[in-house]
Amino acid sequence: MWNEISEPWKIAFEEAWTAFRNGCTPIGGVLCRPDGTIMLRDHNRSAEKDTINRRISHAEANILRRTDTDSISDLHTCVLY
């Protein structure tokens, strides 16, 4: 079954596992270009001690904050897993 899952989903699950190991809600996220190229990956950091604002440190929010919108002209075509 694992072999049938697309690479972005595998990475999202790996990030979720990292979040779980760090005591956070196990959610991971991956931002991909339309061709499937992975641009960014992150996980929920709501329980990590180094996190500045734990309330908004969700996986998808972390990815979007790190996205360089100036250098990505086709952001509206990207996929967030």
Secondary structure, DSSP 8 states (H G I E B T S, - for coil): -GGGS-HHHHHHHHHHHHHHHTTS---EEEEE-TTS-EEEEEE--TT-TT-S-GGG--HHHHHHHH--TTT-TTGGG-EE-
